[in-house]
Amino acid sequence: MQQGGNRKTEKLLLERSVPGRVGVVMPDLDVPAQPPPDDALLRNELALPEVSEPEVVQYFTGLSQLNFSIDTHFYPLGSCTMKYNPKINDEIAFQPGFAGIHPMQPIGQSQGALELLHKLQGFLGEITGLPAVSLATLAGAHGELGGMLMIRAHHLANGDTGRTKVAIPDSAHGTNPASAAMAGFEVVELASDKDGNVDLEALHEVAGPDLAGVMITLPSTLGLFDTNIVEVCRIVHEAGGLVYGDGANMNALLGRVKLGDLGFDVAHLNLHKTFSTPHGGGGPGAGPVCATSQLAPYLAAPIVTTNGGSYELFTPEKSIGKLSSFHGNFGVLVRAYTYIRTLGGAGIKSISGNAVLNANYMMNALRGVYHLPYDRTCMHEAVFSADLQKERGASGLEIAKRLLDYGFHAPTMYFPLIVHEALMIEPTESETKETIDLFIQALIDIDREVTENTELVNNAPHTTPVARLDEAKAARQPDLRWQPEAAD
Ligand SMILES: *Cc1c(COP(=O)(O)O)cnc(C)c1O
């Protein structure tokens, strides 16, 4: 977004129209002229803008910059991991052999694509320590549903029909209880203790013969590594349950901690977050499910297998079935594969190191200015509360809006639900110290503005093309294209 708004794009293309102006001059006819279509097929009243090519380019380029994006702005939207997506990922995904392949193409003609999928399964199995991998699911929430259905299938296959409950911490992402409920489970909320870990006493209370499993996000949505996690897994297993891992926060653990080593049985990854596919606005994603070999027979189909020579598609023996058409979101899988291959083992490990370093650097710089409800070393993100600012008249929402005037995308607000006035900030590993310093300074300046000029903050943003949207209406009745005024 340009500071002060982009005047040029405020004028619609049609309003710039000058009769007779053209963008493209057609070459002289070098084929026999044909009669025009029948008059009945032609419209005379269709108003098309008569503009030059540069005007069209400026108009659409201007429109494309009205929004915030990772390629134009720092985007510290907590939990979403809006890090930089290296362009090489797109270049490889756009290779004609990948972009042009048809999902119905015979296996014999698709060996290269299947090899890529097979290798990606292997990398994700290695990264999570959960070697059985299905790439079929298309989003984090979709992976959660897949994992929950696997847990259900596992208990039913053991004749264990009484396991109807899934326990989920009160800090969880909203998709967790929704996925467990969609898979047919009753959701039980698990309290967090004062340090933000799972409350072990609360866990003991639910760990009985009706517990199918727990869903744990590690690190949690508070940006904290649950220091009791091994004990949590032990308690659940002892009660006959399984442990599901929401791996949306793997950015914090890559190359250092494997969920399988800690005791998790099945987990999903968000390739569009941790493995750098452009996302937001509901674009294509991928939420592969990684499981122990014990749960491998239940994975969603298809799985790519190899006999050492060629690659095949395979449906596991007790598979929960298909959860998507064909092989999942192939383009996203190519991007994740490229990202992993270009970084290599050492590069992958440096992601988590730098993500955690950046978050702690920011958290320490803002400690005392913004309240930290769980004041301990954080992982890849830190959750503040705007309670101190609210006392002076500006809530978390106001502060987030004011950040737009400083040229920063807002952090995640009002989530997790257990933190009042939550501001959840994830700087990611791909930003420089200089950018993070500017962001820190902006939050310090806004805190001062809250005292000195509360109205300025409460009426923000002042520099964006639109200020305060009706977010519910924007989601339900999106206004995505220009339409001519209705004719009388
Ligand atoms: C993003 C996220 C999800 C859901 O992932 P989608 O790909 O948006 O469906 C689940 N849990 C956590 C912690 C997340 O951050």
The ligand as an SDF file (V2000), in Angstrom:
LIG
                    3D

 15 15  0  0  0  0  0  0  0  0999 V2000
   -3.2760  -22.4450   10.4960 C   0  0  0  0  0  0  0  0  0  0  0  0
   -3.5070  -23.3610   11.6290 C   0  0  0  0  0  0  0  0  0  0  0  0
   -4.3970  -24.4420   11.5230 C   0  0  0  0  0  0  0  0  0  0  0  0
   -5.2830  -24.6760   10.3170 C   0  0  0  0  0  0  0  0  0  0  0  0
   -4.5970  -24.7820    9.1250 O   0  0  0  0  0  0  0  0  0  0  0  0
   -5.3180  -24.4410    7.7370 P   0  0  0  0  0  0  0  0  0  0  0  0
   -4.3240  -24.8230    6.7150 O   0  0  0  0  0  0  0  0  0  0  0  0
   -5.6290  -22.9910    7.7750 O   0  0  0  0  0  0  0  0  0  0  0  0
   -6.5550  -25.2760    7.6740 O   0  0  0  0  0  0  0  0  0  0  0  0
   -4.5070  -25.2900   12.6040 C   0  0  0  0  0  0  0  0  0  0  0  0
   -3.8060  -25.0940   13.7350 N   0  0  0  0  0  0  0  0  0  0  0  0
   -2.9630  -24.0530   13.8710 C   0  0  0  0  0  0  0  0  0  0  0  0
   -2.2030  -23.8970   15.1660 C   0  0  0  0  0  0  0  0  0  0  0  0
   -2.7810  -23.1470   12.8330 C   0  0  0  0  0  0  0  0  0  0  0  0
   -1.9510  -22.1070   12.9890 O   0  0  0  0  0  0  0  0  0  0  0  0
  1  2  1  0
  2  3  1  0
  2 14  2  0
  3  4  1  0
  3 10  2  0
  4  5  1  0
  5  6  1  0
  6  7  2  0
  6  8  1  0
  6  9  1  0
 10 11  1  0
 11 12  2  0
 12 13  1  0
 12 14  1  0
 14 15  1  0
M  END
$$$$
